[in-house]
Amino acid sequence: MVAIVDYGSGNLRSVSNAVARLGYTATVTSSPPDLLEARAVILPGVGAGGDTMRQLEKRGMSPVIRQLIADGRPLLAICVGMQVLLDRTEEGDGHDCFGFIPGTVRRLPAGLKVPHMGWNQVHQRVPHALYQGIPDGAYFYFIHSYYADPVDASVIAGETEYGVNMCSVVIRGNLVATQFHPEKSGSHGLRMLGNFLWMALGNSTF
């Protein structure tokens, strides 16, 4: 089963529709047992990092996500879902996050149009099956005002230029995260989502 985490926000319908277009069945759920039974989990994100953490904690899903990642379960985190993987976000008054990836979520530099909204290139830093069939420099759809700044550069699998050379893809073991929205990114986004699911459901290794 593919589980999409419902924490009261997120881009649930678009993600679910994209998974269905790829021929997979996804369950949108806020049930910890469903998440623990899933073979692959998608953590979508729309909104603020602090609000996302509060909702995950309130609904009892925070410890489940910690367990999934500790167990090496394939997990794809999108946009704010990616940001909450880091130690802390500067958004609002600041908020502690999961801390799976050492680093800080920072506001985009002053002088830029914020949010960063629209199509931008992703430059592939590492060869990986996630990029199968996707050219280096392909365009994906972004909408965000903050960006992830990991301490360990080795987890940065993709970068995008927008006033700063920012991390746009993270890969660490079976954990994959994107700052952009693959479910809104046309054929390349659909291909990336399909690559993740193809690997996650036992057809390859990360």
PyRosetta script that sets phi, psi and omega in degrees:
from pyrosetta import init, pose_from_sequence

init()
pose = pose_from_sequence("MVAIVDYGSGNLRSVSNAVARLGYTATVTSSPPDLLEARAVILPGVGAGGDTMRQLEKRGMSPVIRQLIADGRPLLAICVGMQVLLDRTEEGDGHDCFGFIPGTVRRLPAGLKVPHMGWNQVHQRVPHALYQGIPDGAYFYFIHSYYADPVDASVIAGETEYGVNMCSVVIRGNLVATQFHPEKSGSHGLRMLGNFLWMALGNSTF")
pose.set_psi(1, 142.4)
pose.set_omega(1, 171.9)
pose.set_phi(2, -101.5)
pose.set_psi(2, 125.1)
pose.set_omega(2, -179.4)
pose.set_phi(3, -110.9)
pose.set_psi(3, 133.6)
pose.set_omega(3, 174.1)
pose.set_phi(4, -108.0)
pose.set_psi(4, 123.4)
pose.set_omega(4, -173.3)
pose.set_phi(5, -74.9)
pose.set_psi(5, 121.7)
pose.set_omega(5, 177.6)
pose.set_phi(6, -104.6)
pose.set_psi(6, 105.8)
pose.set_omega(6, 178.2)
pose.set_phi(7, -117.2)
pose.set_psi(7, 24.5)
pose.set_omega(7, 177.2)
pose.set_phi(8, 90.0)
pose.set_psi(8, 6.8)
pose.set_omega(8, 178.3)
pose.set_phi(9, -147.5)
pose.set_psi(9, -152.0)
pose.set_omega(9, 175.9)
pose.set_phi(10, 81.5)
pose.set_psi(10, 165.3)
pose.set_omega(10, -177.5)
pose.set_phi(11, -99.0)
pose.set_psi(11, 62.8)
pose.set_omega(11, -166.2)
pose.set_phi(12, -64.6)
pose.set_psi(12, -47.8)
pose.set_omega(12, -175.1)
pose.set_phi(13, -64.8)
pose.set_psi(13, -44.2)
pose.set_omega(13, -179.6)
pose.set_phi(14, -63.1)
pose.set_psi(14, -41.0)
pose.set_omega(14, 178.7)
pose.set_phi(15, -65.9)
pose.set_psi(15, -45.6)
pose.set_omega(15, -179.9)
pose.set_phi(16, -61.6)
pose.set_psi(16, -42.4)
pose.set_omega(16, 179.3)
pose.set_phi(17, -64.8)
pose.set_psi(17, -38.2)
pose.set_omega(17, 179.6)
pose.set_phi(18, -65.8)
pose.set_psi(18, -41.9)
pose.set_omega(18, 177.6)
pose.set_phi(19, -61.8)
pose.set_psi(19, -41.6)
pose.set_omega(19, 179.7)
pose.set_phi(20, -64.5)
pose.set_psi(20, -38.2)
pose.set_omega(20, 178.8)
pose.set_phi(21, -62.4)
pose.set_psi(21, -27.6)
pose.set_omega(21, 178.8)
pose.set_phi(22, -82.9)
pose.set_psi(22, -4.2)
pose.set_omega(22, 177.1)
pose.set_phi(23, 92.7)
pose.set_psi(23, 13.0)
pose.set_omega(23, 178.8)
pose.set_phi(24, -107.3)
pose.set_psi(24, 157.1)
pose.set_omega(24, 175.2)
pose.set_phi(25, -103.9)
pose.set_psi(25, 128.1)
pose.set_omega(25, 179.7)
pose.set_phi(26, -119.1)
pose.set_psi(26, 145.3)
pose.set_omega(26, 175.3)
pose.set_phi(27, -109.0)
pose.set_psi(27, 120.9)
pose.set_omega(27, 174.2)
pose.set_phi(28, -85.1)
pose.set_psi(28, 119.9)
pose.set_omega(28, -169.4)
pose.set_phi(29, -147.0)
pose.set_psi(29, 149.4)
pose.set_omega(29, 170.3)
pose.set_phi(30, -115.7)
pose.set_psi(30, 17.2)
pose.set_omega(30, -177.8)
pose.set_phi(31, -94.5)
pose.set_psi(31, 117.2)
pose.set_omega(31, 177.1)
pose.set_phi(32, -53.7)
pose.set_psi(32, -42.2)
pose.set_omega(32, 178.5)
pose.set_phi(33, -60.8)
pose.set_psi(33, -36.9)
pose.set_omega(33, 177.4)
pose.set_phi(34, -62.0)
pose.set_psi(34, -42.4)
pose.set_omega(34, -179.6)
pose.set_phi(35, -64.5)
pose.set_psi(35, -39.7)
pose.set_omega(35, -178.3)
pose.set_phi(36, -70.5)
pose.set_psi(36, -23.8)
pose.set_omega(36, 179.1)
pose.set_phi(37, -88.1)
pose.set_psi(37, -15.5)
pose.set_omega(37, -174.1)
pose.set_phi(38, -71.1)
pose.set_psi(38, 146.8)
pose.set_omega(38, 175.1)
pose.set_phi(39, -83.9)
pose.set_psi(39, -23.3)
pose.set_omega(39, 176.6)
pose.set_phi(40, -146.6)
pose.set_psi(40, 142.5)
pose.set_omega(40, -177.2)
pose.set_phi(41, -126.7)
pose.set_psi(41, 138.3)
pose.set_omega(41, 176.1)
pose.set_phi(42, -117.6)
pose.set_psi(42, 125.8)
pose.set_omega(42, 177.8)
pose.set_phi(43, -109.2)
pose.set_psi(43, 96.0)
pose.set_omega(43, -179.4)
pose.set_phi(44, -78.0)
pose.set_psi(44, 169.0)
pose.set_omega(44, -178.8)
pose.set_phi(45, -152.6)
pose.set_psi(45, 127.9)
pose.set_omega(45, 170.5)
pose.set_phi(46, -143.2)
pose.set_psi(46, 129.2)
pose.set_omega(46, 178.7)
pose.set_phi(47, 116.1)
pose.set_psi(47, -153.0)
pose.set_omega(47, -174.3)
pose.set_phi(48, -99.8)
pose.set_psi(48, 147.6)
pose.set_omega(48, -178.9)
pose.set_phi(49, -62.0)
pose.set_psi(49, -43.3)
pose.set_omega(49, 180.0)
pose.set_phi(50, -61.7)
pose.set_psi(50, -44.3)
pose.set_omega(50, 178.0)
pose.set_phi(51, -63.1)
pose.set_psi(51, -39.6)
pose.set_omega(51, 179.1)
pose.set_phi(52, -61.2)
pose.set_psi(52, -46.8)
pose.set_omega(52, 179.2)
pose.set_phi(53, -62.4)
pose.set_psi(53, -42.7)
pose.set_omega(53, -179.5)
pose.set_phi(54, -62.6)
pose.set_psi(54, -41.7)
pose.set_omega(54, -179.8)
pose.set_phi(55, -69.0)
pose.set_psi(55, -39.3)
pose.set_omega(55, 177.4)
pose.set_phi(56, -63.9)
pose.set_psi(56, -39.9)
pose.set_omega(56, 178.6)
pose.set_phi(57, -69.1)
pose.set_psi(57, -43.6)
pose.set_omega(57, -178.8)
pose.set_phi(58, -60.8)
pose.set_psi(58, -37.2)
pose.set_omega(58, -176.0)
pose.set_phi(59, -91.7)
pose.set_psi(59, 6.6)
pose.set_omega(59, 176.2)
pose.set_phi(60, 73.9)
pose.set_psi(60, 18.1)
pose.set_omega(60, -177.2)
pose.set_phi(61, -97.0)
pose.set_psi(61, -14.7)
pose.set_omega(61, -180.0)
pose.set_phi(62, -59.7)
pose.set_psi(62, -49.8)
pose.set_omega(62, 178.7)
pose.set_phi(63, -65.8)
pose.set_psi(63, -28.6)
pose.set_omega(63, 179.2)
pose.set_phi(64, -68.1)
pose.set_psi(64, -44.4)
pose.set_omega(64, 178.4)
pose.set_phi(65, -63.5)
pose.set_psi(65, -38.3)
pose.set_omega(65, 175.7)
pose.set_phi(66, -59.7)
pose.set_psi(66, -42.3)
pose.set_omega(66, -179.1)
pose.set_phi(67, -67.6)
pose.set_psi(67, -42.2)
pose.set_omega(67, -179.9)
pose.set_phi(68, -58.5)
pose.set_psi(68, -44.6)
pose.set_omega(68, -178.8)
pose.set_phi(69, -70.8)
pose.set_psi(69, -39.6)
pose.set_omega(69, 177.6)
pose.set_phi(70, -62.1)
pose.set_psi(70, -34.2)
pose.set_omega(70, -179.6)
pose.set_phi(71, -81.7)
pose.set_psi(71, -6.8)
pose.set_omega(71, -179.4)
pose.set_phi(72, 77.8)
pose.set_psi(72, 22.2)
pose.set_omega(72, 178.3)
pose.set_phi(73, -69.5)
pose.set_psi(73, 135.9)
pose.set_omega(73, 178.4)
pose.set_phi(74, -58.8)
pose.set_psi(74, 125.2)
pose.set_omega(74, -178.8)
pose.set_phi(75, -138.5)
pose.set_psi(75, 130.8)
pose.set_omega(75, 175.7)
pose.set_phi(76, -111.3)
pose.set_psi(76, 120.4)
pose.set_omega(76, 179.0)
pose.set_phi(77, -110.3)
pose.set_psi(77, 134.8)
pose.set_omega(77, -172.6)
pose.set_phi(78, -119.7)
pose.set_psi(78, 130.8)
pose.set_omega(78, 173.5)
pose.set_phi(79, 56.4)
pose.set_psi(79, -112.3)
pose.set_omega(79, 178.2)
pose.set_phi(80, -62.2)
pose.set_psi(80, -29.4)
pose.set_omega(80, 174.9)
pose.set_phi(81, -58.5)
pose.set_psi(81, -35.9)
pose.set_omega(81, 175.4)
pose.set_phi(82, -70.0)
pose.set_psi(82, -44.2)
pose.set_omega(82, -174.9)
pose.set_phi(83, -62.6)
pose.set_psi(83, -37.2)
pose.set_omega(83, -177.8)
pose.set_phi(84, -72.7)
pose.set_psi(84, -4.8)
pose.set_omega(84, 175.4)
pose.set_phi(85, -74.4)
pose.set_psi(85, -20.0)
pose.set_omega(85, -177.6)
pose.set_phi(86, -80.9)
pose.set_psi(86, -179.1)
pose.set_omega(86, -177.9)
pose.set_phi(87, -67.8)
pose.set_psi(87, -44.2)
pose.set_omega(87, -170.1)
pose.set_phi(88, -158.3)
pose.set_psi(88, 148.0)
pose.set_omega(88, 172.6)
pose.set_phi(89, -110.8)
pose.set_psi(89, 142.1)
pose.set_omega(89, 176.6)
pose.set_phi(90, -84.8)
pose.set_psi(90, -4.3)
pose.set_omega(90, -176.6)
pose.set_phi(91, -63.7)
pose.set_psi(91, 143.3)
pose.set_omega(91, -177.7)
pose.set_phi(92, 65.2)
pose.set_psi(92, -132.2)
pose.set_omega(92, 176.6)
pose.set_phi(93, -91.3)
pose.set_psi(93, 10.0)
pose.set_omega(93, -176.3)
pose.set_phi(94, 90.3)
pose.set_psi(94, 147.7)
pose.set_omega(94, -179.5)
pose.set_phi(95, -156.6)
pose.set_psi(95, 137.8)
pose.set_omega(95, 173.7)
pose.set_phi(96, -70.7)
pose.set_psi(96, 143.1)
pose.set_omega(96, 180.0)
pose.set_phi(97, -118.4)
pose.set_psi(97, -161.4)
pose.set_omega(97, -172.5)
pose.set_phi(98, -67.9)
pose.set_psi(98, -38.2)
pose.set_omega(98, -179.5)
pose.set_phi(99, 80.5)
pose.set_psi(99, 20.7)
pose.set_omega(99, 176.7)
pose.set_phi(100, -70.4)
pose.set_psi(100, -33.0)
pose.set_omega(100, -179.2)
pose.set_phi(101, -120.9)
pose.set_psi(101, 113.1)
pose.set_omega(101, 179.5)
pose.set_phi(102, -57.0)
pose.set_psi(102, 131.5)
pose.set_omega(102, 179.7)
pose.set_phi(103, 150.9)
pose.set_psi(103, 179.7)
pose.set_omega(103, -174.4)
pose.set_phi(104, -129.2)
pose.set_psi(104, 144.6)
pose.set_omega(104, 173.7)
pose.set_phi(105, -93.3)
pose.set_psi(105, 119.5)
pose.set_omega(105, -171.9)
pose.set_phi(106, -116.7)
pose.set_psi(106, 154.4)
pose.set_omega(106, 176.3)
pose.set_phi(107, -72.6)
pose.set_psi(107, 145.2)
pose.set_omega(107, 175.6)
pose.set_phi(108, -60.1)
pose.set_psi(108, 149.5)
pose.set_omega(108, -174.2)
pose.set_phi(109, -57.7)
pose.set_psi(109, 149.6)
pose.set_omega(109, 177.4)
pose.set_phi(110, -61.0)
pose.set_psi(110, 147.7)
pose.set_omega(110, 178.2)
pose.set_phi(111, 96.3)
pose.set_psi(111, -11.3)
pose.set_omega(111, 178.3)
pose.set_phi(112, -92.1)
pose.set_psi(112, 155.2)
pose.set_omega(112, 171.6)
pose.set_phi(113, -71.8)
pose.set_psi(113, 121.5)
pose.set_omega(113, -177.4)
pose.set_phi(114, -125.7)
pose.set_psi(114, 132.1)
pose.set_omega(114, 6.9)
pose.set_phi(115, -74.0)
pose.set_psi(115, 156.5)
pose.set_omega(115, 168.4)
pose.set_phi(116, -71.0)
pose.set_psi(116, 107.6)
pose.set_omega(116, -172.9)
pose.set_phi(117, -133.3)
pose.set_psi(117, 123.7)
pose.set_omega(117, 178.1)
pose.set_phi(118, 130.3)
pose.set_psi(118, -162.2)
pose.set_omega(118, -172.9)
pose.set_phi(119, -90.0)
pose.set_psi(119, 137.8)
pose.set_omega(119, 177.1)
pose.set_phi(120, -150.8)
pose.set_psi(120, 161.1)
pose.set_omega(120, -175.4)
pose.set_phi(121, -82.7)
pose.set_psi(121, 149.0)
pose.set_omega(121, 171.7)
pose.set_phi(122, -116.4)
pose.set_psi(122, 120.0)
pose.set_omega(122, 179.4)
pose.set_phi(123, -97.8)
pose.set_psi(123, 122.2)
pose.set_omega(123, -173.4)
pose.set_phi(124, -77.6)
pose.set_psi(124, 120.5)
pose.set_omega(124, -179.6)
pose.set_phi(125, -88.0)
pose.set_psi(125, -22.7)
pose.set_omega(125, -177.6)
pose.set_phi(126, -137.7)
pose.set_psi(126, 148.7)
pose.set_omega(126, 171.3)
pose.set_phi(127, -75.1)
pose.set_psi(127, 133.4)
pose.set_omega(127, -177.4)
pose.set_phi(128, -159.2)
pose.set_psi(128, 149.8)
pose.set_omega(128, 179.0)
pose.set_phi(129, -61.3)
pose.set_psi(129, -21.2)
pose.set_omega(129, 176.7)
pose.set_phi(130, -59.6)
pose.set_psi(130, -29.0)
pose.set_omega(130, -177.2)
pose.set_phi(131, -94.8)
pose.set_psi(131, 6.3)
pose.set_omega(131, -178.2)
pose.set_phi(132, -54.5)
pose.set_psi(132, 123.6)
pose.set_omega(132, 178.0)
pose.set_phi(133, 80.8)
pose.set_psi(133, 5.6)
pose.set_omega(133, -178.5)
pose.set_phi(134, -117.1)
pose.set_psi(134, 120.3)
pose.set_omega(134, -178.1)
pose.set_phi(135, -70.5)
pose.set_psi(135, 149.6)
pose.set_omega(135, 174.1)
pose.set_phi(136, -61.8)
pose.set_psi(136, 136.2)
pose.set_omega(136, -178.7)
pose.set_phi(137, 85.1)
pose.set_psi(137, 9.5)
pose.set_omega(137, 177.7)
pose.set_phi(138, -63.4)
pose.set_psi(138, 153.1)
pose.set_omega(138, -178.1)
pose.set_phi(139, -93.1)
pose.set_psi(139, 139.1)
pose.set_omega(139, 176.5)
pose.set_phi(140, -133.3)
pose.set_psi(140, 163.5)
pose.set_omega(140, -174.0)
pose.set_phi(141, -96.1)
pose.set_psi(141, 125.4)
pose.set_omega(141, -178.5)
pose.set_phi(142, -114.9)
pose.set_psi(142, 148.6)
pose.set_omega(142, 164.3)
pose.set_phi(143, -154.3)
pose.set_psi(143, 104.5)
pose.set_omega(143, -176.3)
pose.set_phi(144, -166.8)
pose.set_psi(144, 157.4)
pose.set_omega(144, 177.2)
pose.set_phi(145, -114.3)
pose.set_psi(145, -14.1)
pose.set_omega(145, -179.5)
pose.set_phi(146, -124.5)
pose.set_psi(146, 158.6)
pose.set_omega(146, -178.5)
pose.set_phi(147, -138.8)
pose.set_psi(147, 153.1)
pose.set_omega(147, -180.0)
pose.set_phi(148, -80.5)
pose.set_psi(148, 134.8)
pose.set_omega(148, 179.0)
pose.set_phi(149, -125.6)
pose.set_psi(149, 81.7)
pose.set_omega(149, -178.6)
pose.set_phi(150, -67.1)
pose.set_psi(150, 147.1)
pose.set_omega(150, 176.2)
pose.set_phi(151, -72.5)
pose.set_psi(151, -42.0)
pose.set_omega(151, -176.6)
pose.set_phi(152, -91.0)
pose.set_psi(152, 107.5)
pose.set_omega(152, -177.2)
pose.set_phi(153, -65.1)
pose.set_psi(153, -18.9)
pose.set_omega(153, -176.5)
pose.set_phi(154, -67.7)
pose.set_psi(154, -18.9)
pose.set_omega(154, 179.3)
pose.set_phi(155, -86.3)
pose.set_psi(155, -10.4)
pose.set_omega(155, -177.8)
pose.set_phi(156, -80.8)
pose.set_psi(156, 110.3)
pose.set_omega(156, -177.5)
pose.set_phi(157, -101.4)
pose.set_psi(157, -12.0)
pose.set_omega(157, 178.5)
pose.set_phi(158, -153.0)
pose.set_psi(158, 146.5)
pose.set_omega(158, -179.7)
pose.set_phi(159, -132.3)
pose.set_psi(159, 153.0)
pose.set_omega(159, -179.6)
pose.set_phi(160, -138.4)
pose.set_psi(160, 139.2)
pose.set_omega(160, -179.5)
pose.set_phi(161, -95.6)
pose.set_psi(161, 121.3)
pose.set_omega(161, 171.9)
pose.set_phi(162, -154.5)
pose.set_psi(162, 80.1)
pose.set_omega(162, -175.9)
pose.set_phi(163, 76.6)
pose.set_psi(163, -22.9)
pose.set_omega(163, 177.3)
pose.set_phi(164, -150.3)
pose.set_psi(164, 149.4)
pose.set_omega(164, 176.4)
pose.set_phi(165, -81.4)
pose.set_psi(165, 93.9)
pose.set_omega(165, -169.2)
pose.set_phi(166, -101.2)
pose.set_psi(166, 153.7)
pose.set_omega(166, 174.9)
pose.set_phi(167, -69.1)
pose.set_psi(167, 125.4)
pose.set_omega(167, 177.3)
pose.set_phi(168, -119.8)
pose.set_psi(168, -12.0)
pose.set_omega(168, 174.4)
pose.set_phi(169, -140.7)
pose.set_psi(169, 132.8)
pose.set_omega(169, 173.6)
pose.set_phi(170, -118.1)
pose.set_psi(170, 135.4)
pose.set_omega(170, 171.0)
pose.set_phi(171, -133.6)
pose.set_psi(171, 124.0)
pose.set_omega(171, 174.0)
pose.set_phi(172, -143.2)
pose.set_psi(172, 103.3)
pose.set_omega(172, -174.9)
pose.set_phi(173, 61.9)
pose.set_psi(173, -128.0)
pose.set_omega(173, 179.9)
pose.set_phi(174, -89.1)
pose.set_psi(174, 8.0)
pose.set_omega(174, 178.3)
pose.set_phi(175, -97.5)
pose.set_psi(175, 121.4)
pose.set_omega(175, 179.5)
pose.set_phi(176, -124.5)
pose.set_psi(176, 137.6)
pose.set_omega(176, 179.6)
pose.set_phi(177, -144.2)
pose.set_psi(177, 143.8)
pose.set_omega(177, 179.3)
pose.set_phi(178, -130.8)
pose.set_psi(178, 138.7)
pose.set_omega(178, 174.9)
pose.set_phi(179, -74.5)
pose.set_psi(179, -31.3)
pose.set_omega(179, 178.3)
pose.set_phi(180, -83.8)
pose.set_psi(180, 173.5)
pose.set_omega(180, 179.3)
pose.set_phi(181, -103.5)
pose.set_psi(181, 99.9)
pose.set_omega(181, 178.9)
pose.set_phi(182, -61.3)
pose.set_psi(182, -30.8)
pose.set_omega(182, -178.3)
pose.set_phi(183, -70.0)
pose.set_psi(183, -12.5)
pose.set_omega(183, 178.5)
pose.set_phi(184, -114.8)
pose.set_psi(184, 12.0)
pose.set_omega(184, -169.4)
pose.set_phi(185, -109.1)
pose.set_psi(185, 32.0)
pose.set_omega(185, 174.3)
pose.set_phi(186, 61.2)
pose.set_psi(186, -148.4)
pose.set_omega(186, -172.6)
pose.set_phi(187, -66.8)
pose.set_psi(187, -37.4)
pose.set_omega(187, 179.9)
pose.set_phi(188, -68.3)
pose.set_psi(188, -39.8)
pose.set_omega(188, 178.2)
pose.set_phi(189, -65.3)
pose.set_psi(189, -41.0)
pose.set_omega(189, 178.8)
pose.set_phi(190, -65.3)
pose.set_psi(190, -38.5)
pose.set_omega(190, 178.9)
pose.set_phi(191, -65.0)
pose.set_psi(191, -41.4)
pose.set_omega(191, 179.3)
pose.set_phi(192, -64.9)
pose.set_psi(192, -43.2)
pose.set_omega(192, 177.3)
pose.set_phi(193, -61.4)
pose.set_psi(193, -41.7)
pose.set_omega(193, 177.7)
pose.set_phi(194, -64.8)
pose.set_psi(194, -38.5)
pose.set_omega(194, 177.4)
pose.set_phi(195, -62.6)
pose.set_psi(195, -43.2)
pose.set_omega(195, 178.0)
pose.set_phi(196, -60.1)
pose.set_psi(196, -48.1)
pose.set_omega(196, -177.5)
pose.set_phi(197, -67.1)
pose.set_psi(197, -37.1)
pose.set_omega(197, 179.2)
pose.set_phi(198, -61.9)
pose.set_psi(198, -42.2)
pose.set_omega(198, 176.5)
pose.set_phi(199, -69.5)
pose.set_psi(199, -45.8)
pose.set_omega(199, -173.1)
pose.set_phi(200, -64.8)
pose.set_psi(200, -31.7)
pose.set_omega(200, -175.8)
pose.set_phi(201, -92.4)
pose.set_psi(201, 19.0)
pose.set_omega(201, 166.8)
pose.set_phi(202, 99.9)
pose.set_psi(202, 9.4)
pose.set_omega(202, -177.9)
pose.set_phi(203, -90.9)
pose.set_psi(203, -11.0)
pose.set_omega(203, -179.8)
pose.set_phi(204, -161.0)
pose.set_psi(204, -178.1)
pose.set_omega(204, 176.0)
pose.set_phi(205, -116.9)
pose.set_psi(205, 152.4)
pose.set_omega(205, 177.4)
pose.set_phi(206, -76.2)
pose.dump_pdb("model.pdb")
